């Protein structure tokens, strides 16, 4: 007998696990198929930001996970001698999103929290050690066939939609027929993770080492250290991966340790690329995470982008599957996310070019500019591309709203996975009273800010804003008439 699900997810890394959690919490039946038997034991991603912590908050793991992280205090660009060129300072205090701006983390720990939350969840089933070999899409659903690599038995399941969170070599992307837009960055790098025997006392900062002889990166979180070294043309990956060569690089780096002070737990040569899939959906097949895009790691945004994909897609799938929206809503997933992730990718490319600069004339000009014009560095802050909201980019529309504490609760905890109306004190009266709105729009949470929080709406020149379930601003509200019009336009999404 073929099992029946609303959504089948191929791939159980952090993006697939985030999507599964979000869908299950909205009452959907979800299957995850993964060729590994457990959480992959080696770290790949190592940085996440406050926006991602809000997504983890929405799946009820952020508070438990935060003690397992290290808070990043700065991103620094230094030259080969360790001299500071540029710095992006980050405070260790909680910011407007309700979380510290940046965290270093150990990926297997994060995935463990995600899977623990899913364990025993109603409607959820995992197929570990299952290798998907065929996906057949039809008018009313998708059949997924996989082999249990332990028993060699074949498994078949049906789902209304399939999402490929299956990485750079995605089977689902190939079935969609998506080619890539290449943004022009391609370079091999050696990535090394080391566990030290004791805490070496390194500052919790990310350091980009702009050394023309060997551009590199160094990061630290307690006893877990990470280095990345650029591999030059003509250098073989096999030679770079020899432990003797790795330790020589570490011991002569800007942040050195001796080989008897730690143990290499992972080393790999990766080709950092800048690729955006040209098609993220074909009917009932969709892709997310590395299956949809890859970027250089210089901003630490690769996994963050995938988690944002999941957050954008989950509520749209739920609305379509629960009959509150036409499936055309799913077309806004790519149109909104692709320009957003492209902006981060271009930012990462520019940071990478800065790090990898090798021309003596360019280096001299860079040094003079840094000395004459001391500057800080900040990542992009793009708005969503065109989609559900027609005016993204105007007065903050299409960017994530902050997370204040209202009546003793964090905003996201108050509104859950629903749309939200966040209003100034005194606006919600008459036909726009909380009780009246709740009766007409049961899928809308109404939040009234206190008078001392009124300034949160000033950037929108509004008395209220409407937030989507992913906490991005959908619309600004000037008065009762514009509120009524905006809510009517959302229609079934609020039921």
C-alpha positions in Angstrom: 0.0 0.0 0.0 1.3 3.5 -0.9 1.4 6.0 2.0 -0.4 9.3 1.5 1.0 12.6 2.5 0.4 16.3 1.8 4.1 17.1 1.2 7.1 14.8 0.7 10.5 16.4 1.3 13.6 14.9 -0.2 16.5 15.7 2.0 16.7 16.0 5.8 19.4 18.6 6.3 18.6 21.9 8.1 16.4 23.2 5.3 14.3 20.1 4.9 14.0 19.7 8.7 12.9 23.4 9.0 10.3 23.0 6.3 9.0 19.7 7.9 8.6 21.3 11.3 6.8 24.3 9.9 4.4 22.2 7.8 3.7 19.7 10.6 2.9 22.5 13.0 0.2 23.7 10.6 -1.5 20.3 10.6 -0.1 18.8 7.4 1.0 15.2 6.8 4.6 15.3 5.9 7.2 12.6 4.8 10.9 13.2 4.7 13.2 10.9 2.7 16.9 10.9 3.4 19.7 8.6 2.3 21.7 9.0 5.5 20.8 7.0 8.6 21.2 9.8 11.1 22.2 13.4 11.4 25.2 14.0 9.2 28.1 13.9 11.7 30.3 16.7 10.2 29.6 20.4 10.3 29.1 22.3 7.1 27.3 25.5 7.9 28.5 27.4 10.9 26.8 30.8 11.1 23.2 31.9 11.4 21.6 35.3 12.0 18.8 36.7 14.1 16.2 36.3 11.3 17.0 32.5 11.2 16.7 32.4 15.0 13.1 33.8 14.6 12.3 30.9 12.3 13.8 28.5 14.9 11.6 30.3 17.4 8.6 29.6 15.3 9.3 25.9 15.4 9.8 26.0 19.2 13.5 25.2 19.3 15.3 28.5 19.5 15.3 28.8 23.3 16.7 25.3 23.8 19.2 25.7 21.0 20.6 29.1 21.9 22.8 27.9 24.8 24.5 25.5 22.3 25.7 28.5 20.2 28.4 31.1 20.4 27.6 34.7 19.8 29.7 36.3 17.1 30.9 39.8 18.1 32.4 41.0 14.8 33.4 40.2 11.2 36.9 41.4 10.5 38.8 41.8 7.3 42.6 41.7 8.0 45.7 41.6 5.8 48.2 38.8 5.7 50.0 40.3 8.8 46.7 40.5 10.8 46.3 44.2 10.4 42.7 45.3 10.5 41.3 46.6 7.2 37.6 46.7 7.8 35.2 45.6 10.5 31.5 44.8 10.9 30.9 45.1 14.7 28.0 43.2 16.1 26.7 43.7 19.6 26.2 40.7 21.9 22.9 42.1 23.2 19.5 41.2 21.8 18.5 43.4 18.9 15.2 44.5 17.2 14.5 40.9 16.1 14.5 39.7 19.7 17.8 37.8 19.2 21.5 38.5 19.0 22.4 39.5 15.5 24.8 36.6 14.8 25.6 33.2 16.1 28.2 30.5 15.4 26.9 27.0 15.8 27.6 23.3 15.3 25.4 22.0 12.5 24.8 18.4 13.9 23.6 20.0 17.2 21.1 22.2 15.3 19.8 19.3 13.3 19.5 17.2 16.4 17.2 19.9 17.9 15.1 20.0 14.7 14.6 16.2 14.6 13.9 15.9 18.2 11.0 18.4 17.7 9.6 16.3 14.9 9.9 13.0 16.8 6.4 11.6 17.3 4.7 14.6 15.7 1.2 13.7 14.3 1.2 13.3 10.6 5.0 13.1 10.3 7.0 10.1 9.0 10.7 9.8 8.2 12.3 7.4 5.8 16.0 7.3 6.7 18.5 5.3 4.7 16.1 5.6 1.7 17.5 6.6 -1.6 15.0 8.3 -3.9 15.3 6.9 -7.4 12.1 8.0 -9.2 9.6 10.8 -8.9 6.5 10.7 -11.1 4.3 13.8 -11.1 0.7 13.7 -12.2 -2.3 16.0 -12.3 -3.5 15.1 -8.8 -0.3 14.2 -7.0 3.2 12.9 -7.1 4.5 9.3 -6.6 7.9 9.0 -4.9 9.8 5.8 -5.1 12.8 5.0 -3.0 15.0 2.1 -2.0 15.6 1.2 1.6 19.4 0.7 1.3 19.5 -1.5 4.4 16.8 -4.1 3.4 16.9 -3.4 -0.4 13.1 -3.1 -0.3 11.4 -0.6 -2.5 9.0 2.0 -1.0 6.4 4.0 -2.8 4.5 7.0 -1.3 2.1 9.6 -2.7 2.1 13.3 -1.9 0.3 16.3 -3.2 3.6 18.2 -3.5 7.3 17.3 -3.4 10.0 19.7 -2.2 13.6 19.0 -3.1 15.9 20.0 -0.2 18.4 17.6 -1.6 21.4 19.8 -2.1 23.6 20.9 -4.9 23.2 17.7 -7.0 19.4 17.8 -6.5 17.4 15.1 -8.2 14.2 17.2 -7.9 15.9 20.2 -9.6 16.9 17.9 -12.5 13.3 16.7 -12.8 12.1 20.3 -12.8 14.5 20.8 -15.7 16.0 23.9 -14.1 19.3 25.3 -15.4 21.4 27.8 -13.4 22.2 31.4 -13.7 25.9 31.7 -13.0 26.8 34.9 -11.3 30.5 34.4 -12.1 32.2 33.2 -8.9 34.0 29.8 -8.9 36.9 28.9 -6.7 38.2 25.9 -4.8 38.7 26.3 -1.0 40.0 23.9 1.7 37.6 23.8 4.7 38.9 22.5 8.0 37.2 22.0 11.3 39.3 21.4 14.4 38.2 20.5 18.0 40.8 21.7 20.5 41.6 19.8 23.6 41.0 23.0 25.7 39.4 26.3 25.1 42.1 28.4 23.4 40.4 31.7 24.4 40.0 33.0 20.9 37.7 35.9 20.4 34.3 35.0 19.0 34.8 36.8 15.7 34.8 35.8 12.0 38.0 36.8 10.4 38.5 37.1 6.6 42.2 37.1 5.9 43.0 39.1 2.8 46.4 37.7 2.1 47.3 37.5 -1.6 49.7 34.6 -0.9 46.8 32.5 0.5 43.4 34.1 1.2 41.8 32.5 4.2 39.1 32.6 6.9 39.2 31.8 10.6 36.3 31.4 13.0 35.9 30.2 16.6 33.2 29.0 18.9 34.6 27.7 22.1 36.7 24.6 21.4 35.4 24.3 17.8 37.6 26.2 15.4 37.3 26.5 11.6 39.7 27.6 8.9 39.1 28.0 5.2 42.1 28.3 2.8 41.9 29.2 -0.9 43.3 26.5 -3.2 45.4 28.0 -6.0 45.2 26.8 -9.6 47.6 23.9 -10.1 47.3 22.7 -6.5 45.7 19.3 -6.2 42.9 18.7 -3.8 44.5 15.4 -2.7 47.7 17.2 -1.7 45.8 20.0 0.1 43.9 17.4 2.2 47.1 15.7 3.6 47.1 16.3 7.3 50.7 17.5 7.2 49.8 20.2 4.7 46.7 21.2 6.6 48.6 21.6 9.9 51.3 23.6 8.1 48.6 26.1 6.9 47.0 26.3 10.4 50.3 26.8 12.3 51.3 29.6 9.9 47.8 31.3 9.8 46.8 34.6 11.3 45.1 32.6 14.1 47.5 29.7 14.7 47.4 26.7 17.0 49.9 23.8 17.3 49.0 20.4 15.9 49.2 18.8 19.4 46.5 21.3 20.6 43.6 19.9 18.6 42.2 17.2 16.3 41.0 17.7 12.8 37.5 16.4 12.6 36.7 17.4 9.0 38.6 18.5 6.0 37.3 18.9 2.5 38.0 20.8 -0.7 34.8 22.6 -1.9 34.2 24.5 -5.1 32.5 27.7 -3.9 30.1 28.8 -6.6 27.4 31.4 -7.3 24.5 29.7 -8.9 20.8 30.5 -8.9 18.3 28.0 -10.4 16.3 29.6 -13.2 13.2 27.7 -12.2 12.1 26.7 -8.6 8.8 25.1 -9.4 7.3 22.9 -12.0 3.7 22.0 -11.1 3.8 19.9 -8.0 7.6 19.9 -7.7 9.6 22.6 -5.9 13.1 23.1 -4.7 14.7 24.9 -1.7 18.1 25.5 -0.2 21.2 24.4 -2.1 19.0 22.7 -4.6 17.8 26.2 -5.6 20.9 28.3 -5.0 24.6 28.3 -4.0 26.7 31.2 -2.9 30.2 31.8 -1.7 30.5 31.6 2.1 32.0 35.0 2.8 28.8 36.4 4.4 27.9 33.2 6.2 24.5 33.2 4.5 24.2 29.9 2.6 22.2 28.0 5.2 20.4 31.2 6.3 19.1 31.6 2.7 17.8 28.0 2.7 15.9 28.5 6.0 14.4 31.7 4.6 13.2 29.6 1.6 11.5 27.1 4.0 9.9 30.0 5.9 8.5 31.6 2.7 7.3 28.3 1.2 5.7 26.6 4.3 2.8 28.9 4.9 2.1 29.1 1.1 1.9 25.3 0.8 -0.3 25.2 3.9 -2.7 27.8 2.5 -3.0 25.9 -0.9 -3.3 22.5 0.7 -5.9 23.7 3.1 -8.0 25.3 0.4 -7.4 28.9 1.5 -5.5 29.9 -1.7 -5.2 28.9 -5.3 -2.0 27.1 -6.2 -0.9 30.2 -8.1 0.2 31.5 -4.7 3.2 29.0 -5.0 4.5 31.0 -8.0 5.2 33.9 -5.6 7.8 31.6 -3.8 10.4 31.9 -6.6 9.5 35.5 -7.6 10.0 36.7 -4.0 12.9 34.6 -3.0 15.1 34.5 -6.1 15.9 38.3 -6.1 16.4 38.2 -2.3 18.9 35.4 -2.4 20.6 36.9 -5.5 21.3 40.1 -3.5 23.0 38.1 -0.8 24.9 36.1 -3.3 26.2 39.3 -5.1 27.2 40.6 -1.7 29.1 37.4 -0.9 30.8 37.6 -4.3 32.0 41.2 -3.6 33.3 40.2 -0.2 35.0 37.2 -1.8 36.7 39.4 -4.4 37.9 41.7 -1.6 39.4 38.7 0.3 40.9 37.1 -2.8 42.4 40.2 -4.3 45.9 39.5 -5.6 46.9 42.2 -8.0 49.5 44.5 -6.4 48.0 47.7 -7.8 44.6 46.8 -6.5 46.0 45.8 -3.1 47.8 49.1 -2.8 44.7 51.0 -3.7 42.7 48.9 -1.2 45.1 49.6 1.6 45.1 53.4 0.9 41.3 53.5 0.8 41.1 51.6 4.1 43.6 54.0 5.8 42.1 57.2 4.3 38.4 56.1 4.8 38.0 53.8 7.8 34.7 52.0 7.2 32.5 49.4 8.6 31.0 46.5 6.7 27.4 45.4 6.7 25.6 42.6 4.7 22.8 43.4 2.3 19.3 44.1 3.5 17.2 43.4 0.4 13.4 43.4 0.1 11.5 40.5 -1.4 11.0 40.4 -5.1 7.5 40.9 -6.6 4.9 38.5 -5.4 2.0 38.6 -3.0 2.7 42.2 -2.1 2.7 44.5 -5.2 4.9 47.3 -3.7 7.9 45.5 -2.2 10.6 48.0 -1.5 8.3 50.9 -0.7 8.5 52.1 2.9 9.7 48.8 4.3 7.2 46.6 2.5 8.7 43.2 1.7 11.2 43.3 4.6 10.9 41.6 7.9 9.2 43.4 10.8 10.9 43.7 14.1 9.9 41.5 17.1 8.8 43.6 20.1 7.6 42.2 23.4 3.9 42.9 23.7 2.0 42.3 26.9 4.9 40.2 28.2 5.1 38.0 25.1 7.3 38.1 22.0 5.4 39.1 18.9 6.1 35.8 17.0 4.8 33.8 19.9 1.6 35.8 20.0 0.8 35.4 16.3 2.0 31.9 15.5 1.7 30.9 11.9 -1.1 33.4 11.1 -1.2 36.7 9.4 -1.0 39.6 11.9 -2.2 43.2 12.1 0.1 45.2 14.3 -1.4 48.6 15.2 -0.8 51.7 17.1 -2.6 52.1 20.4 -6.1 53.7 19.8 -6.5 52.7 16.2 -8.4 49.5 16.7 -12.0 50.7 17.3 -15.4 50.2 15.8 -15.4 48.0 12.7 -11.7 47.6 13.2 -11.9 46.5 16.8 -10.0 43.3 17.7 -13.3 41.5 18.3 -14.8 42.5 15.0 -11.7 41.7 13.0 -11.4 38.3 14.7 -15.0 37.5 13.8 -14.5 38.4 10.2 -11.0 37.1 9.7 -10.2 34.1 12.0 -6.8 33.7 10.4 -5.7 37.2 11.4 -4.0 37.8 14.8 -4.5 41.4 16.0 -1.7 43.0 18.1 -2.0 46.5 19.6 1.3 48.1 20.5 1.7 50.1 23.7 2.0 53.9 23.3 5.8 53.7 23.9 6.2 51.3 21.0 4.5 53.6 18.4 7.8 54.5 16.9 8.1 51.0 15.5 5.5 52.0 12.8 7.2 55.3 11.9 9.3 53.7 9.1 6.1 52.7 7.4 4.2 56.0 7.8 1.3 54.0 9.0 -1.1 53.4 11.8 -0.7 49.7 11.3 1.0 47.1 9.2 -0.1 43.7 8.0 2.5 40.9 8.5 2.6 37.6 6.6 3.2 34.4 8.5 6.9 34.7 7.7 6.9 38.1 9.5 7.6 40.1 6.3 5.5 43.3 6.0 2.8 42.7 3.5 1.1 46.2 3.6 1.1 49.4 5.5 -2.3 50.8 6.7 -3.0 54.5 6.7 -6.6 54.4 7.9 -9.7 52.2 8.4 -10.6 52.3 4.7 -7.1 51.1 3.6 -7.2 48.4 6.2 -10.5 47.1 5.0 -9.3 47.1 1.4 -6.0 45.3 2.2 -7.8 42.6 4.3 -10.4 42.0 1.6 -7.7 41.5 -1.0 -6.1 38.8 1.1 -9.5 37.1 1.4 -9.3 33.4 1.9 -5.7 33.6 3.2 -7.2 35.0 6.4 -9.8 32.3 7.0 
